[in-house]
Amino acid sequence: MNGVKRGAAVILAAALVFGTGAAGSAAADPVRTQSTATVEASPASIPGCIACVGGAGRQTRKVSGPVYINKKFVRHLTGTWAKAGSYNWSRSTTVGASLTSSIGVSAKSVSGTLGVTASYTATWSVGGTIPANKKRYSKLTLKSDYRRYYVKSRTYVGTSYSKWKYSYLYSPVRGEQYLTVTYK
């Protein structure tokens, strides 16, 4: 029992000398450089932080949304403008999420963090013919419905965050993709 009391006295004395006990202060301890508030706000404990390892990470949040966007242009599926009477398309086509401006992270990772659709693959059967006006130049075009979110993202490095960066995130709606003809 005497040994336990002696051990406790040594630990208490060390705590008082080095300033790590209740009576010590952070300013008196040159080893401790972060305040308790900063440690509690470390990126590993903050929801929405992507890759929070080694004191660095990213935090992404929804600001508003979703807003439903109908038949937004994705891309042309044919390369050149042509005077075609019809188009046939039987391949699988992937529609991915996109950001309107750079916020330092990919649309795919933002979608995963926020729990929205990152991509959707639409497949059209063989024999699907889309009529076109053969007197006009046209291209086969892919369009999709999207859910648009206003998002913000910032980086955590060391003990502080960068300023928020804002962007619109377009997340494709499953099963709402369209093959259309676009004229020149």
Rosetta silent file (secondary structure, phi, psi, omega in degrees, C-alpha in Angstrom):
SEQUENCE: MNGVKRGAAVILAAALVFGTGAAGSAAADPVRTQSTATVEASPASIPGCIACVGGAGRQTRKVSGPVYINKKFVRHLTGTWAKAGSYNWSRSTTVGASLTSSIGVSAKSVSGTLGVTASYTATWSVGGTIPANKKRYSKLTLKSDYRRYYVKSRTYVGTSYSKWKYSYLYSPVRGEQYLTVTYK
SCORE:     score description
SCORE:     0.000 S_00000001
   1 L     0.000  -38.235  178.814    0.000    0.000    0.000 S_00000001
   2 H   -62.635  -35.380  178.850    2.907    2.308    0.821 S_00000001
   3 H   -66.859  -35.150  178.860    4.294    1.695   -2.720 S_00000001
   4 H   -66.812  -43.768  178.958    0.995    2.761   -4.311 S_00000001
   5 H   -63.197  -41.256  179.997    0.968    6.026   -2.357 S_00000001
   6 H   -64.256  -42.282  179.052    4.603    6.681   -3.297 S_00000001
   7 H   -63.767  -41.399  178.962    3.843    6.027   -7.036 S_00000001
   8 H   -65.493  -37.991  179.069    0.844    8.331   -6.972 S_00000001
   9 H   -65.439  -38.318  178.820    2.922   11.059   -5.301 S_00000001
  10 H   -65.802  -43.149  179.762    5.594   10.779   -8.044 S_00000001
  11 H   -64.944  -42.515  178.901    2.953   11.072  -10.809 S_00000001
  12 H   -63.542  -42.044  178.895    1.309   14.052   -9.090 S_00000001
  13 H   -64.095  -41.179  179.115    4.687   15.774   -8.665 S_00000001
  14 H   -64.851  -39.273  179.456    5.533   15.162  -12.343 S_00000001
  15 H   -63.914  -40.158  179.992    2.162   16.568  -13.396 S_00000001
  16 H   -71.043  -37.860 -179.406    2.717   19.720  -11.374 S_00000001
  17 H   -69.094  -43.405 -175.288    6.298   20.211  -12.618 S_00000001
  18 H   -91.854   -2.425  174.852    5.474   19.678  -16.325 S_00000001
  19 L    74.154   24.303 -179.147    2.119   21.466  -16.257 S_00000001
  20 L  -101.090   -4.879  179.195    0.051   18.529  -17.520 S_00000001
  21 L   -88.456 -172.630 -178.882   -2.207   18.132  -14.498 S_00000001
  22 L   -64.828  -30.253 -178.449   -5.266   20.088  -13.518 S_00000001
  23 L   -81.963  -14.725 -176.987   -3.087   22.710  -11.850 S_00000001
  24 L   -82.445  168.384  176.969   -0.845   23.150  -14.936 S_00000001
  25 L  -128.106  156.808 -179.733   -1.421   25.432  -17.915 S_00000001
  26 L   -65.166  -32.370 -178.913   -0.816   24.990  -21.640 S_00000001
  27 L   -68.728  -29.916 -178.894    1.448   28.055  -21.679 S_00000001
  28 L   -77.840  -13.137 -176.176    3.747   26.502  -19.044 S_00000001
  29 L  -108.821  105.504 -178.497    4.200   23.356  -21.165 S_00000001
  30 L   -69.516  -16.723 -179.410    6.413   23.872  -24.239 S_00000001
  31 L   -77.034  -35.920 -178.434    5.577   20.360  -25.500 S_00000001
  32 L   -84.343  117.583 -176.064    1.845   21.010  -25.766 S_00000001
  33 L  -111.642  -16.768 -178.271    1.183   23.317  -28.744 S_00000001
  34 L  -107.488  140.521  176.360   -2.547   22.874  -29.434 S_00000001
  35 L   -75.941  163.271 -179.095   -5.349   24.131  -27.247 S_00000001
  36 H   -61.168  -39.051 -178.911   -8.079   21.740  -26.157 S_00000001
  37 H   -62.297  -40.341  179.380  -10.640   23.425  -28.446 S_00000001
  38 H   -67.520  -40.601  179.416   -8.448   22.838  -31.522 S_00000001
  39 H   -64.349  -41.056  179.309   -7.854   19.210  -30.628 S_00000001
  40 H   -65.661  -24.830 -179.693  -11.591   18.648  -30.177 S_00000001
  41 L   -96.536   22.428  179.132  -12.178   20.106  -33.668 S_00000001
  42 L   -62.247  150.875 -172.568   -9.739   17.738  -35.342 S_00000001
  43 H   -62.894  -26.483 -178.309  -10.917   16.605  -38.795 S_00000001
  44 H   -65.051  -24.366 -177.747  -11.361   12.958  -37.782 S_00000001
  45 H  -100.013    3.844 -177.083  -14.246   13.931  -35.509 S_00000001
  46 L  -101.295  124.541  178.833  -16.007   16.278  -37.950 S_00000001
  47 L   -62.719  143.669  178.004  -18.818   14.820  -40.107 S_00000001
  48 L    86.659    5.749 -179.718  -18.317   15.241  -43.849 S_00000001
  49 E   -86.645  125.205 -178.638  -14.529   15.206  -43.680 S_00000001
  50 E   -97.285  132.795  174.753  -12.971   13.271  -46.573 S_00000001
  51 E    53.750   52.264 -178.583   -9.614   11.523  -46.069 S_00000001
  52 E   -84.540   82.253  179.029   -8.994   12.945  -42.619 S_00000001
  53 E  -132.507  146.647  175.457   -5.593   11.464  -41.913 S_00000001
  54 L    62.813   29.000  176.765   -2.388   12.984  -40.617 S_00000001
  55 L    79.620    8.809  177.945   -3.969   16.279  -39.576 S_00000001
  56 E  -130.188  151.337  179.124   -5.220   17.093  -43.102 S_00000001
  57 E   179.658 -172.324 -178.243   -8.577   16.539  -44.710 S_00000001
  58 E  -137.825  140.546  178.085  -11.576   18.016  -46.446 S_00000001
  59 E  -117.882  128.867 -179.010  -15.033   18.902  -45.208 S_00000001
  60 E  -131.220  136.631 -178.045  -17.952   19.051  -47.662 S_00000001
  61 E  -140.804  154.244  171.034  -21.572   19.974  -46.938 S_00000001
  62 E   -78.639  136.619  174.323  -24.865   20.629  -48.732 S_00000001
  63 E   -97.858  -45.246  178.059  -25.932   24.256  -48.573 S_00000001
  64 E  -155.626  169.062  178.311  -29.270   23.829  -50.381 S_00000001
  65 E   113.019  172.084   11.946  -31.144   21.523  -52.725 S_00000001
  66 E   -89.404  154.206  170.543  -32.087   19.409  -54.376 S_00000001
  67 E  -115.198  130.227 -176.713  -33.621   21.305  -57.287 S_00000001
  68 E   -81.615  124.576  179.114  -34.930   19.057  -60.079 S_00000001
  69 E  -111.968  124.549 -175.321  -33.405   19.868  -63.498 S_00000001
  70 E   -97.395  129.595  172.741  -35.195   18.366  -66.517 S_00000001
  71 E    50.211   55.950  176.553  -33.368   17.131  -69.669 S_00000001
  72 E   -80.135  137.695  178.698  -30.002   18.828  -69.167 S_00000001
  73 E   -59.546  132.712  175.901  -27.481   18.390  -71.989 S_00000001
  74 E  -106.976  -60.497  177.942  -24.809   15.773  -71.197 S_00000001
  75 E  -171.097  162.783  172.746  -22.923   15.245  -74.479 S_00000001
  76 E   -80.963  139.637 -179.998  -23.218   14.499  -78.186 S_00000001
  77 L   -95.559  -19.387  175.731  -23.027   10.776  -78.958 S_00000001
  78 L  -108.423  147.699 -171.970  -22.120   11.180  -82.627 S_00000001
  79 L   -77.542  -43.766 -174.057  -18.943   12.941  -83.676 S_00000001
  80 L  -116.505  156.491  174.589  -19.812   14.971  -86.747 S_00000001
  81 L   -71.508  132.606 -177.696  -22.811   16.924  -87.922 S_00000001
  82 E  -142.312  154.738  173.923  -24.639   14.850  -90.537 S_00000001
  83 L   -92.649   81.695 -176.221  -27.817   14.929  -92.626 S_00000001
  84 L  -104.442  144.298  177.808  -29.162   11.659  -91.225 S_00000001
  85 L   -82.905  -22.779  178.314  -32.720   10.359  -91.542 S_00000001
  86 E  -165.149  166.723  177.301  -32.462    8.427  -88.263 S_00000001
  87 E  -129.270  144.003  173.269  -30.074    7.263  -85.571 S_00000001
  88 E  -117.423  136.189  178.808  -29.600    3.871  -83.938 S_00000001
  89 L  -142.488  120.892 -177.154  -28.021    3.566  -80.503 S_00000001
  90 L  -129.732   12.699 -178.464  -27.643    0.292  -78.645 S_00000001
  91 L   -95.368  161.774  172.215  -24.713    0.876  -76.309 S_00000001
  92 E   -77.056  140.468 -178.669  -24.573    1.506  -72.592 S_00000001
  93 E  -132.956  128.319 -177.743  -23.959    5.133  -71.765 S_00000001
  94 E   -98.192  133.540  175.301  -22.829    6.454  -68.377 S_00000001
  95 E  -112.409  122.538 -177.202  -24.009    9.769  -66.998 S_00000001
  96 E  -108.680  163.884  174.503  -21.862   11.074  -64.147 S_00000001
  97 L   -69.254  154.559  179.014  -22.193   13.731  -61.499 S_00000001
  98 E  -144.543  156.334  175.850  -20.553   17.059  -62.263 S_00000001
  99 E  -113.198  144.851 -179.535  -19.487   20.271  -60.532 S_00000001
 100 L   -83.259  -18.446  176.792  -19.879   23.717  -62.105 S_00000001
 101 L  -148.664  160.481 -177.434  -16.640   25.047  -60.590 S_00000001
 102 L   -76.251  125.989  175.425  -13.502   23.652  -58.995 S_00000001
 103 L  -121.793   16.041  174.484  -13.702   23.214  -55.235 S_00000001
 104 L    85.818   10.707 -179.446  -10.591   21.047  -54.935 S_00000001
 105 L  -149.997  154.299 -177.339  -12.354   17.677  -54.969 S_00000001
 106 L   -78.022  155.982  177.878  -13.978   15.481  -57.620 S_00000001
 107 H   -62.095  -35.741 -179.639  -17.720   15.285  -58.231 S_00000001
 108 H   -63.637  -45.799 -178.811  -17.578   11.536  -57.566 S_00000001
 109 H   -70.280  -36.018  176.541  -16.055   11.942  -54.099 S_00000001
 110 H   -63.668  -43.059  179.469  -18.423   14.811  -53.195 S_00000001
 111 H   -60.213  -44.193  179.281  -21.387   12.648  -54.284 S_00000001
 112 H   -63.170  -41.221 -179.964  -20.180    9.764  -52.137 S_00000001
 113 H   -66.187  -39.173 -176.590  -19.686   11.978  -49.110 S_00000001
 114 H   -89.109   -5.310  177.225  -23.117   13.588  -49.449 S_00000001
 115 L    73.842   34.052  177.000  -24.889   10.326  -50.245 S_00000001
 116 L  -116.471  167.120 -176.064  -26.188   11.258  -53.706 S_00000001
 117 L   -65.735  125.738  179.038  -25.881    9.437  -57.046 S_00000001
 118 L   -87.790  -36.912  178.164  -22.383    9.715  -58.523 S_00000001
 119 E  -159.027  158.716  177.424  -23.162    8.050  -61.856 S_00000001
 120 E  -142.389  134.243  179.602  -25.819    6.069  -63.658 S_00000001
 121 E  -104.487  120.009  178.599  -25.414    3.775  -66.666 S_00000001
 122 E  -102.098  138.293  179.137  -28.303    3.725  -69.118 S_00000001
 123 E  -123.022  130.269  177.926  -28.592    0.913  -71.678 S_00000001
 124 L  -108.173  140.778 -176.489  -30.691    1.093  -74.827 S_00000001
 125 L   -74.857  158.040  177.621  -31.804   -2.074  -76.634 S_00000001
 126 L   -64.279  140.106  176.087  -30.764   -2.999  -80.157 S_00000001
 127 L    95.832   -1.874  176.570  -33.157   -1.716  -82.797 S_00000001
 128 L   -73.809  113.367 -177.559  -34.112    1.522  -81.076 S_00000001
 129 E  -108.893  130.999  178.552  -34.416    4.012  -83.939 S_00000001
 130 E  -109.640  114.789 -178.140  -34.621    7.749  -83.367 S_00000001
 131 E   -68.876  149.236  178.151  -36.042    9.608  -86.393 S_00000001
 132 L  -142.434  159.116  177.161  -34.297   12.766  -87.675 S_00000001
 133 L   -82.604  110.169 -174.939  -34.855   15.334  -90.413 S_00000001
 134 L   -73.405   -3.708  177.130  -32.459   14.278  -93.189 S_00000001
 135 L   -89.243   -8.797 -177.907  -32.573   17.770  -94.732 S_00000001
 136 L  -121.600  149.927  175.351  -30.838   19.305  -91.678 S_00000001
 137 L   -71.826  134.630 -177.421  -27.455   18.739  -90.035 S_00000001
 138 E  -148.204  167.481  173.751  -27.891   16.926  -86.738 S_00000001
 139 E  -138.017  150.593  172.305  -26.203   14.942  -83.980 S_00000001
 140 E   -81.077  131.253 -172.054  -27.493   12.316  -81.600 S_00000001
 141 E  -125.469  142.585  174.920  -27.466   13.828  -78.111 S_00000001
 142 E  -101.716  128.990  175.225  -27.637   12.422  -74.594 S_00000001
 143 E  -126.493  160.089 -178.873  -29.646   14.359  -72.009 S_00000001
 144 E  -149.338  152.128  168.871  -30.452   13.535  -68.403 S_00000001
 145 E   -83.943  144.710 -178.854  -32.543   14.713  -65.498 S_00000001
 146 E  -132.728  158.036  165.239  -30.469   15.849  -62.529 S_00000001
 147 E  -105.760  123.091 -177.571  -30.840   16.836  -58.919 S_00000001
 148 E  -102.495  129.436  178.366  -28.863   20.027  -58.374 S_00000001
 149 E  -119.855  144.435  170.697  -27.325   20.786  -54.979 S_00000001
 150 E   -95.056  121.846 -174.193  -25.448   23.874  -53.853 S_00000001
 151 E  -125.274  159.917  175.605  -22.414   22.568  -51.947 S_00000001
 152 E  -133.875  150.495 -178.126  -19.434   23.967  -50.090 S_00000001
 153 E  -145.976  146.772  176.536  -16.045   22.440  -49.365 S_00000001
 154 E  -148.284  159.628 -177.373  -12.941   23.417  -47.417 S_00000001
 155 E  -105.037  138.862  174.563   -9.591   21.896  -46.531 S_00000001
 156 E  -104.825  121.295  177.517   -8.312   21.216  -43.029 S_00000001
 157 E  -132.820  123.100  178.257   -4.530   21.474  -42.699 S_00000001
 158 L    68.384 -102.156 -175.602   -2.748   21.342  -39.372 S_00000001
 159 L  -122.983    7.235 -177.754   -4.908   23.360  -37.005 S_00000001
 160 E  -146.338  166.355  178.515   -7.164   25.442  -39.256 S_00000001
 161 E  -102.125  153.187  170.171   -9.506   25.371  -42.232 S_00000001
 162 L   -78.516  176.593  176.477   -9.238   27.156  -45.553 S_00000001
 163 L   -71.541  153.491  177.412  -12.100   29.381  -46.715 S_00000001
 164 L   -66.242  140.884  170.986  -15.206   27.652  -48.039 S_00000001
 165 E  -114.150  139.737 -174.091  -15.394   27.108  -51.819 S_00000001
 166 E  -116.112  148.889  178.047  -18.857   26.854  -53.374 S_00000001
 167 E  -160.955  161.775  169.272  -20.205   25.001  -56.416 S_00000001
 168 E   -92.115  135.348  175.336  -23.307   23.416  -57.872 S_00000001
 169 E  -109.729  123.529  176.512  -23.280   19.619  -57.876 S_00000001
 170 E  -101.405  119.097 -179.907  -25.389   17.894  -60.536 S_00000001
 171 E  -111.701  122.442 -176.264  -26.365   14.347  -59.551 S_00000001
 172 E   -66.964  144.099  176.885  -28.029   12.207  -62.277 S_00000001
 173 E   -87.854  126.786 -178.557  -31.505   10.815  -61.636 S_00000001
 174 E   -60.509  130.897  175.608  -31.577    7.050  -62.138 S_00000001
 175 E    77.117    7.335 -179.482  -33.525    5.950  -65.211 S_00000001
 176 E  -116.797   57.912  177.659  -34.167    9.480  -66.497 S_00000001
 177 E  -114.697  147.700 -172.482  -31.789    9.632  -69.477 S_00000001
 178 E  -134.351  140.714  170.088  -32.885   10.578  -72.996 S_00000001
 179 E  -100.098  121.517 -179.544  -31.607   10.138  -76.549 S_00000001
 180 E  -132.788  165.281  176.841  -32.562   13.199  -78.603 S_00000001
 181 E  -104.632  129.936  177.343  -31.619   14.741  -81.932 S_00000001
 182 E  -110.238  132.031 -178.662  -29.960   18.165  -81.870 S_00000001
 183 E  -103.724  148.008  179.528  -30.006   20.296  -85.028 S_00000001
 184 L   -78.814    0.000    0.000  -27.397   22.802  -86.182 S_00000001
